Amino acid sequence: MRLSVTREDYFDAALQLLAAEGHRALKMSTLCKMLGVTTGSFYNYFGSWPEFAPQLLTHWEKEQTLRIQELSNQADDPLERIGTMKELATQLPHESETAIRAWSNGDPLVAEFQRRVDDERFAALRAVIAPIVPDPAAVETLATMGISLLIGIQSLRSPVDRDELHRLFDEFEENVRRHATVR
């Protein structure tokens, strides 16, 4: 048994479990066994299983969406922001995200988080493209293409081939640059 784990250890293990076995495998006993802790440790952090899911999903949203948005916006150069977002999106835990999307089909709470994450990512991509592309309709189209590319590859490939995804994002970035007025 491990003497101590952190909340983040639980979240990381849950995302690993989601990636490896899907949302139906995400159970307290399995999670505690993975971490080598008792259920008492879990209850100490989360109180109950129904309290765990929203905290896990909040962690996922913060780490895999809001952090990417924040890091992408650090660059002064608008074209560099696109490249940064592309690199970070390539490194997402795609298999975990696929499992979360599947989980959202049968759980209204998870569906709410999934919609919010999709909306946040769409808004973040739109905000990165807008300073580069002057036509609002083109910004909307390009942002839709980018989000669709991410969701589509996660749905199409398991596991996601990061090299393939990087090549696809390179093509997407080139398409954005073709519409750009900032060079």
C-alpha positions as CSV (number, residue, x, y, z in Angstrom):
1,M,0.0,0.0,0.0
2,R,1.1,3.5,-0.7
3,L,1.2,5.8,2.2
4,S,-0.2,8.9,0.5
5,V,-1.5,10.0,-2.9
6,T,-2.7,13.3,-4.0
7,R,-5.9,14.4,-5.7
8,E,-4.0,14.8,-8.9
9,D,-2.8,11.1,-8.5
10,Y,-6.4,10.1,-8.5
11,F,-7.2,12.2,-11.5
12,D,-4.2,11.0,-13.5
13,A,-5.0,7.4,-12.7
14,A,-8.6,7.9,-13.6
15,L,-7.6,9.4,-17.0
16,Q,-5.2,6.5,-17.5
17,L,-8.0,4.0,-16.7
18,L,-10.4,5.8,-19.0
19,A,-7.8,5.6,-21.8
20,A,-7.0,1.9,-21.3
21,E,-10.4,0.5,-20.5
22,G,-13.1,3.1,-21.1
23,H,-15.6,4.8,-18.8
24,R,-17.3,1.6,-17.7
25,A,-14.1,0.5,-16.0
26,L,-13.9,3.7,-14.0
27,K,-14.8,2.4,-10.5
28,M,-13.6,3.4,-7.1
29,S,-12.2,-0.1,-6.3
30,T,-10.3,-0.3,-9.6
31,L,-8.9,3.2,-9.1
32,C,-7.8,2.5,-5.5
33,K,-6.2,-0.8,-6.6
34,M,-4.3,1.1,-9.4
35,L,-3.0,3.5,-6.8
36,G,-2.3,1.0,-4.1
37,V,-4.5,2.7,-1.6
38,T,-7.6,1.8,0.4
39,T,-11.1,3.2,-0.3
40,G,-10.7,5.2,2.9
41,S,-8.0,7.3,1.1
42,F,-10.5,8.0,-1.7
43,Y,-13.3,9.0,0.7
44,N,-10.8,11.3,2.5
45,Y,-10.3,13.3,-0.7
46,F,-13.7,13.1,-2.4
47,G,-16.3,12.1,0.2
48,S,-18.2,9.8,-2.2
49,W,-18.0,8.5,-5.8
50,P,-20.7,10.9,-7.0
51,E,-18.5,13.8,-5.8
52,F,-15.5,12.4,-7.7
53,A,-16.8,12.6,-11.2
54,P,-17.4,16.4,-11.4
55,Q,-14.0,17.0,-9.7
56,L,-12.3,14.7,-12.3
57,L,-14.1,16.4,-15.1
58,T,-13.2,19.9,-13.7
59,H,-9.5,18.8,-13.6
60,W,-9.7,17.5,-17.2
61,E,-11.3,20.8,-18.3
62,K,-8.7,22.9,-16.5
63,E,-5.6,20.9,-17.6
64,Q,-6.6,20.0,-21.1
65,T,-8.5,23.0,-22.2
66,L,-8.0,26.1,-20.1
67,R,-4.2,25.4,-19.7
68,I,-3.8,25.0,-23.5
69,Q,-5.7,28.2,-24.1
70,E,-3.5,30.1,-21.5
71,L,-0.3,28.7,-22.9
72,S,-1.3,29.4,-26.5
73,N,-2.0,33.0,-25.7
74,Q,1.4,33.7,-24.2
75,A,3.0,34.3,-27.6
76,D,2.8,37.8,-29.0
77,D,2.9,36.6,-32.6
78,P,-0.6,35.6,-33.7
79,L,0.8,33.0,-36.1
80,E,3.0,31.5,-33.3
81,R,-0.2,31.1,-31.2
82,I,-1.6,28.8,-33.9
83,G,1.5,26.7,-33.8
84,T,1.5,26.5,-30.0
85,M,-2.1,25.5,-29.9
86,K,-1.5,22.8,-32.6
87,E,1.5,21.3,-30.6
88,L,-0.5,21.2,-27.4
89,A,-3.6,19.8,-29.0
90,T,-1.5,17.0,-30.5
91,Q,-0.4,16.0,-27.0
92,L,-3.9,15.8,-25.5
93,P,-4.8,12.4,-23.8
94,H,-6.8,11.5,-26.9
95,E,-7.9,8.0,-25.7
96,S,-9.1,9.5,-22.4
97,E,-11.0,12.1,-24.3
98,T,-12.6,9.5,-26.5
99,A,-13.7,7.6,-23.4
100,I,-15.1,10.8,-21.8
101,R,-17.1,11.5,-25.0
102,A,-18.5,8.0,-24.9
103,W,-19.3,8.4,-21.2
104,S,-21.1,11.7,-22.0
105,N,-23.6,9.8,-24.2
106,G,-25.2,8.2,-21.2
107,D,-24.5,10.7,-18.3
108,P,-26.0,14.2,-18.3
109,L,-23.3,15.6,-16.0
110,V,-20.5,14.3,-18.2
111,A,-22.4,15.6,-21.3
112,E,-22.6,19.0,-19.7
113,F,-18.8,19.0,-19.2
114,Q,-18.2,17.7,-22.7
115,R,-20.3,20.4,-24.3
116,R,-18.6,23.1,-22.2
117,V,-15.1,21.8,-23.1
118,D,-16.1,21.7,-26.8
119,D,-17.4,25.2,-26.6
120,E,-14.3,26.5,-24.7
121,R,-12.0,24.9,-27.3
122,F,-14.1,26.3,-30.2
123,A,-14.0,29.8,-28.6
124,A,-10.2,29.5,-27.9
125,L,-9.5,28.4,-31.5
126,R,-11.7,31.2,-32.9
127,A,-9.9,33.7,-30.7
128,V,-6.5,32.5,-32.0
129,I,-7.6,32.6,-35.6
130,A,-9.5,36.0,-35.5
131,P,-6.4,38.3,-35.3
132,I,-5.0,36.6,-38.3
133,V,-8.0,36.1,-40.6
134,P,-10.0,39.3,-41.3
135,D,-13.2,37.6,-42.6
136,P,-15.5,36.5,-39.7
137,A,-17.1,33.9,-41.8
138,A,-13.7,32.3,-42.6
139,V,-12.8,32.5,-38.9
140,E,-16.0,30.5,-38.1
141,T,-15.3,28.0,-40.8
142,L,-11.7,27.5,-39.9
143,A,-12.5,27.1,-36.2
144,T,-15.2,24.6,-37.0
145,M,-12.7,22.7,-39.2
146,G,-10.1,22.6,-36.5
147,I,-12.4,21.4,-33.7
148,S,-14.0,18.8,-36.1
149,L,-10.5,17.6,-37.0
150,L,-9.7,17.0,-33.3
151,I,-13.0,15.3,-32.5
152,G,-13.0,13.4,-35.7
153,I,-9.5,11.9,-35.3
154,Q,-10.4,10.9,-31.7
155,S,-13.5,9.1,-32.9
156,L,-11.8,7.6,-36.0
157,R,-8.5,6.3,-34.6
158,S,-7.9,4.3,-31.4
159,P,-5.2,4.9,-30.4
160,V,-4.7,8.3,-32.1
161,D,-1.6,8.3,-34.2
162,R,0.0,11.5,-33.0
163,D,2.3,11.7,-36.1
164,E,-0.8,11.5,-38.3
165,L,-2.6,14.1,-36.2
166,H,0.4,16.4,-36.4
167,R,0.4,16.1,-40.2
168,L,-3.3,16.9,-40.3
169,F,-2.9,19.8,-38.0
170,D,0.0,21.0,-40.2
171,E,-2.4,21.1,-43.1
172,F,-5.0,22.9,-41.0
173,E,-2.4,25.5,-39.9
174,E,-1.4,26.0,-43.6
175,N,-5.0,26.5,-44.4
176,V,-5.3,29.2,-41.7
177,R,-2.1,30.8,-43.1
178,R,-3.6,31.0,-46.6
179,H,-6.5,33.1,-45.1
180,A,-4.2,35.2,-43.0
181,T,-3.4,38.9,-43.5
182,V,-0.7,38.8,-40.8
183,R,2.5,37.3,-42.1
